[in-house]
Amino acid sequence: MVLEKYLSNLRFWLHGLRMLVSPSYRYVILFVTARCNARCHTCFYWQRIEDAAQHAELSLEEYQRIAQSMRGILYLSIGGGEPFLRPDLAAIVQAFYTHSGVRFVNISTNGLLRDAVVKQVGALLSANPRLRVKLTLSLDGVGERHDQIRGVPGNWAKCLAVYEALRAIRDENPRLTLEVGSTFCAFNQDHVIALIDYVADEMAVDDHTFTFVRGDAKDPQALEASIQAYDEAMTYLKQRRKRGASGVAGLFAAVAKVMYDINTHILHQDQMVVPCVAAKQLITIDERGAVRPCEILWAKEGETHDVGDLRQMNYDLRAIRQGASSRREQRWIRDTQCHCTFECANLCNVVFRPRLYPRVLRYWWKR
C-alpha cells in the first residue's frame, strides 16, 4: 500500500512537470452550466443564472471536441451554476482526462444534491485511475446563517450530509481531497470566526479556504466587507488550520498560503504584486463556449475581453490560444498591470512564478 501510494505520487509529479512546459493553457476553468438551485446573495454570476434556461449549454459532444483540441492541461476547475445539475459531469471531466492529459480536477458544489455528488465522484474515481479529485463544499456560515446567505432553507444540513458521504469515500480513496470553501462578505464578517472553529473542530476536511467577495454581487451590500476584518479572520484561520498535510495536499496548501499573502497585499495596496498569466496559462470557458481570460475581466462593466468563441472556432481551443485576441489580452494585462484577488488566477500566478518557489517550499516544510 505504501509503495503504491509512492508510485502514484511519483507519476503525478512527473506528469505535472511535463505539463508545466507544455505550450498550452495549463489551468482551465469551465463554467459547465449557469443553472443553479441556490440563490446566493454574494453571487457574481446571478444574472446568467436567472436567464440560464434561455441559452443552450455546451453538450458533452462539444466538450469532447474541445478536449481533443488541446493537450497539456494541468489543472481543470469546474464551476457554474451548480455543476452537479449536469448528469454528464463525470463524462465531461473524463474527456479532458483522456484527451487533454488532465490529472487534477477541482469541483465546487453547494451541497444540495447528495446523491448526484456521490454518484459522479464515484464514477470519476473509478473510471480515471490517475485522476485526483478535489471537492470544494461551499459553507458561508454556521446553521441558519449559511442558509440565509445562500437563499435556501435547509442548505446547511444538506451540505453536511454531502460532507459525511464524501468523507467516507475519501477514507477509502486517497485520490479524493475534501475542502470547505467560504466567501468572506459583509453578511458573515462578524460571524466568520465561528465558521472557522466549526470546520476546524467538527469537520475532517483537508483544507478550509476563503474567497473575498467580488464582482457584481446579487446583493450589493455583500460587497461592503471590511478588509481589516478579513485580515483578522485570515490570521485566525492560519492558527486553526490543521497541520500535517503532506504530499500533493500539503503542496497545494503551501501554494494557497503564498496566494493569500498576495491577495492581502493587493487588498491593502491596490497594485499588481506578481505578473498575471490570465489569457496565457489561465483561461475561462463559459457554458456557451465563450472564452475569456478570467471571470473578473469577464464581468468588467463597459469593457470587452473576449478571447474567442469555441462554437465559431470549430471548438479549437489551441487556435484561440494562438490567435490575435489572446495576444491582445496578454498585452493589455501586462501594460495595465491588471490585478485582483481572484484566487484561481493568483494560484496560477504563484505556480508559474519560479521566484516564489522558495517561499512555497518554506510553507510546505512548516506544514
C-alpha positions in Angstrom: 0.0 0.0 0.0 2.9 2.4 0.9 4.7 1.5 -2.4 1.5 2.0 -4.4 1.0 5.5 -2.8 4.6 6.4 -3.5 4.4 5.4 -7.2 1.1 7.2 -7.6 2.6 10.4 -6.2 5.7 10.0 -8.4 3.6 9.6 -11.5 1.6 12.7 -10.6 4.7 14.8 -10.1 6.3 13.6 -13.3 3.1 14.3 -15.3 2.9 17.7 -13.7 6.5 18.6 -14.7 5.7 17.7 -18.3 2.6 19.9 -18.3 4.5 22.9 -16.8 6.5 23.1 -20.0 3.6 22.4 -22.4 2.7 25.1 -24.9 -1.0 25.3 -24.0 -3.4 26.6 -21.4 -2.3 24.9 -18.2 -5.2 26.0 -16.0 -8.7 25.8 -17.5 -11.9 26.9 -15.7 -15.1 25.5 -17.1 -18.5 27.0 -16.2 -20.4 23.9 -17.3 -23.8 25.3 -16.5 -25.5 28.5 -15.5 -28.3 26.6 -13.9 -28.3 26.7 -10.1 -30.6 25.5 -7.3 -29.3 28.2 -4.9 -29.7 32.0 -4.9 -26.7 33.3 -3.1 -26.6 36.9 -2.1 -22.9 37.0 -2.9 -23.1 35.5 -6.4 -21.4 37.5 -9.2 -23.0 35.1 -11.8 -26.6 35.7 -10.8 -27.7 37.4 -14.0 -26.6 34.5 -16.1 -28.2 32.1 -13.6 -31.5 33.9 -13.9 -31.7 33.5 -17.7 -29.9 30.1 -17.9 -33.0 28.4 -19.4 -32.9 30.7 -22.5 -29.4 29.6 -23.7 -28.0 26.3 -25.0 -25.2 24.9 -22.9 -22.2 23.1 -24.5 -23.1 19.5 -25.0 -20.9 16.5 -24.0 -20.0 16.0 -27.6 -18.9 19.6 -27.8 -16.7 19.2 -24.7 -15.1 16.1 -26.2 -14.2 18.1 -29.3 -12.7 20.9 -27.1 -10.7 18.4 -25.1 -9.3 16.8 -28.3 -8.1 20.2 -29.5 -5.8 20.9 -26.5 -3.3 18.7 -24.7 -1.2 19.7 -21.8 -3.9 21.0 -19.4 -2.5 20.6 -15.9 -5.5 21.7 -13.8 -9.2 21.7 -14.5 -11.6 23.7 -12.3 -15.3 23.1 -12.6 -17.9 25.7 -11.6 -21.2 27.2 -12.5 -24.1 27.4 -11.6 -24.2 24.1 -9.7 -22.0 21.7 -11.7 -23.8 18.6 -10.4 -27.0 19.6 -12.1 -25.4 18.2 -15.2 -25.8 14.4 -15.2 -22.9 14.1 -17.7 -20.4 16.0 -15.5 -18.2 12.9 -14.9 -18.1 12.3 -18.7 -17.1 15.9 -19.3 -14.2 15.6 -16.9 -13.3 12.2 -18.4 -13.0 13.7 -21.9 -10.3 16.1 -20.6 -8.6 13.3 -18.7 -8.5 11.2 -21.8 -7.6 13.8 -24.4 -6.0 16.7 -22.6 -3.9 14.9 -20.0 -5.7 16.4 -17.0 -4.8 14.7 -13.8 -6.2 17.1 -11.3 -9.8 18.5 -11.2 -11.4 20.7 -8.6 -15.2 20.8 -8.5 -17.2 23.3 -6.4 -20.7 22.4 -5.1 -23.3 24.0 -2.9 -24.1 20.5 -1.4 -27.8 20.4 -2.3 -27.6 17.2 -4.5 -26.1 14.5 -2.3 -27.0 11.5 -4.5 -25.7 13.2 -7.7 -22.4 14.2 -6.0 -21.8 10.7 -4.6 -22.6 9.0 -7.9 -20.5 11.3 -10.1 -17.5 11.5 -7.8 -17.5 7.7 -7.5 -17.7 7.4 -11.3 -14.8 9.8 -11.8 -12.5 8.0 -9.4 -13.3 4.5 -10.8 -13.1 5.4 -14.5 -9.9 7.5 -14.3 -7.3 5.7 -12.2 -4.7 8.5 -12.2 -7.1 11.4 -11.7 -7.0 13.3 -8.4 -10.3 15.0 -7.5 -10.8 17.9 -5.1 -14.4 18.6 -3.9 -14.9 22.1 -2.5 -18.0 22.3 -0.4 -19.4 25.8 -0.1 -20.1 27.0 3.5 -20.5 30.6 4.4 -21.8 30.4 7.9 -23.0 28.1 10.6 -26.6 26.8 10.5 -29.3 29.3 9.5 -26.8 32.0 8.7 -25.4 29.8 5.8 -29.0 29.2 4.6 -29.7 32.9 4.6 -26.7 33.8 2.6 -27.3 31.0 0.2 -31.0 31.7 -0.1 -32.0 28.1 0.5 -33.6 26.9 3.8 -32.0 23.6 4.9 -28.9 24.1 2.7 -26.6 23.7 5.8 -28.0 20.3 6.8 -27.8 19.1 3.2 -24.3 20.2 2.8 -23.2 18.4 5.9 -24.9 15.2 4.6 -22.8 15.5 1.4 -19.7 16.0 3.6 -20.3 12.8 5.5 -20.8 10.8 2.3 -17.7 12.3 0.7 -15.7 11.7 3.9 -16.5 8.0 3.7 -15.3 7.9 0.0 -12.1 9.8 0.8 -11.3 7.4 3.7 -11.3 4.6 1.1 -9.7 6.5 -1.8 -6.8 8.9 -1.1 -7.2 10.4 -4.6 -10.1 12.4 -3.3 -9.4 15.6 -1.4 -12.2 17.3 0.6 -12.2 21.0 1.2 -14.5 23.7 2.5 -14.7 27.0 0.6 -16.2 30.1 2.1 -16.9 33.6 0.7 -16.0 36.4 3.1 -18.6 39.1 2.8 -20.4 41.8 4.8 -23.1 39.2 5.8 -20.7 36.9 7.6 -17.7 39.0 8.6 -18.9 39.3 12.2 -19.5 35.6 12.5 -16.7 34.0 10.4 -14.7 33.0 13.5 -17.5 30.7 14.5 -17.4 29.1 11.0 -13.6 28.7 11.1 -14.0 27.0 14.5 -16.7 24.7 13.4 -14.8 23.5 10.3 -11.6 23.0 12.4 -13.3 21.2 15.3 -16.2 19.3 13.7 -15.1 18.5 10.1 -12.2 16.3 9.0 -11.5 18.3 5.8 -8.1 18.6 4.1 -8.3 22.4 4.0 -10.5 25.5 4.5 -10.2 28.3 2.0 -11.7 31.8 1.7 -12.7 34.0 -1.2 -13.1 37.7 -0.7 -16.4 38.8 -2.2 -16.1 40.4 -5.6 -17.8 41.3 -8.8 -21.4 42.2 -9.4 -22.9 40.6 -6.3 -26.6 39.9 -6.4 -27.0 41.9 -3.2 -24.5 44.9 -3.4 -24.4 45.1 0.4 -22.4 41.9 0.4 -19.5 43.9 -1.1 -19.3 46.1 2.0 -16.9 43.8 3.7 -14.1 45.1 5.9 -10.5 44.4 4.8 -9.4 44.7 8.4 -11.9 42.0 9.5 -10.7 39.9 6.6 -7.1 40.2 7.8 -8.1 39.2 11.3 -10.1 36.2 10.0 -7.2 35.0 7.8 -4.8 35.3 10.7 -7.1 33.3 12.9 -7.6 30.7 10.1 -3.8 30.2 9.9 -3.8 29.4 13.6 -6.8 27.0 13.4 -5.9 25.3 10.1 -5.0 21.7 10.6 -1.3 20.9 10.3 0.4 17.8 8.9 -1.0 17.6 5.3 1.7 16.0 3.2 2.4 15.1 -0.4 0.1 16.7 -3.0 -2.3 18.1 -0.5 0.4 19.7 1.5 2.0 21.3 -1.5 -1.3 22.8 -2.7 -1.9 24.2 0.8 1.5 25.9 0.7 0.8 27.4 -2.8 -2.5 28.6 -1.3 -0.7 30.3 1.6 1.5 32.3 -0.8 -1.6 33.2 -2.8 -3.3 34.5 0.4 -0.2 36.7 1.1 -0.5 38.1 -2.4 -4.3 38.8 -2.1 -3.8 40.5 1.2 -1.2 42.8 -0.3 -3.5 43.6 -3.3 -6.4 44.4 -1.0 -4.3 46.9 1.0 -2.1 48.4 -1.8 -4.4 48.0 -4.8 -1.5 47.2 -7.1 0.0 44.3 -9.1 2.2 42.0 -6.9 3.2 39.4 -9.4 2.5 39.4 -13.2 -0.8 37.8 -14.1 -0.8 34.8 -16.5 -4.5 35.1 -17.4 -5.0 34.6 -21.2 -1.6 32.9 -21.4 -1.6 30.0 -18.9 -5.1 30.5 -17.4 -8.4 30.7 -19.4 -12.1 30.6 -18.6 -14.8 29.0 -20.7 -18.4 29.7 -20.0 -21.3 27.3 -20.5 -22.0 28.6 -24.0 -18.4 28.3 -25.3 -17.2 31.9 -24.8 -13.5 32.1 -23.9 -12.2 34.9 -21.7 -9.0 35.5 -19.7 -10.8 35.2 -16.3 -14.1 35.8 -14.6 -13.0 39.2 -13.3 -12.4 40.7 -16.7 -15.5 38.9 -17.9 -17.7 40.9 -15.6 -16.0 44.3 -16.0 -18.7 46.8 -17.0 -18.1 48.7 -20.2 -15.2 46.5 -21.3 -14.9 43.6 -23.7 -12.3 41.0 -23.0 -13.4 38.1 -25.2 -10.6 35.9 -26.5 -12.8 33.8 -28.8 -16.0 31.7 -29.2 -15.4 27.9 -29.4 -18.6 27.3 -31.4 -17.4 29.8 -34.0 -13.8 28.5 -34.0 -14.7 24.8 -34.6 -14.1 24.0 -30.9 -10.3 24.5 -31.4 -9.0 25.8 -28.1 -5.4 25.8 -29.4 -6.3 28.1 -32.3 -7.9 30.5 -29.9 -4.8 30.5 -27.6 -2.6 31.3 -30.6 -4.9 33.9 -32.0 -4.6 37.7 -32.2 -7.3 38.3 -29.5 -5.4 36.2 -27.0 -2.2 38.1 -27.6 -4.1 41.4 -27.3 -5.4 40.4 -23.9 -2.0 39.3 -22.7 -0.6 42.7 -23.7 -3.5 44.5 -22.1 -3.0 42.7 -18.8 0.8 43.3 -18.9 0.5 47.0 -19.8 -2.2 47.9 -17.4 -0.7 45.8 -14.6 -4.1 44.2 -14.1 -4.6 42.9 -10.6 -7.3 41.4 -8.4 -8.0 39.0 -5.6 -9.3 36.2 -7.8 -7.9 33.2 -6.0 -7.7 30.9 -9.1 -5.7 33.5 -11.0 -3.3 34.2 -8.2 -2.8 30.5 -7.5 -1.8 30.2 -11.2 0.5 33.2 -10.8 2.3 31.5 -8.0 2.7 28.2 -9.8 4.2 30.0 -12.9 6.4 32.3 -11.0 9.6 30.3 -10.1 10.9 33.2 -7.9 8.1 32.3 -5.5 9.0 28.6 -5.2 11.4 29.1 -2.2 8.5 30.7 -0.2 6.2 27.9 -1.2 8.7 25.3 -0.1 9.2 27.0 3.2 5.5 26.9 3.9 5.3 23.3 2.8 8.1 22.4 5.1 6.5 24.1 8.1 3.3 22.1 7.5 
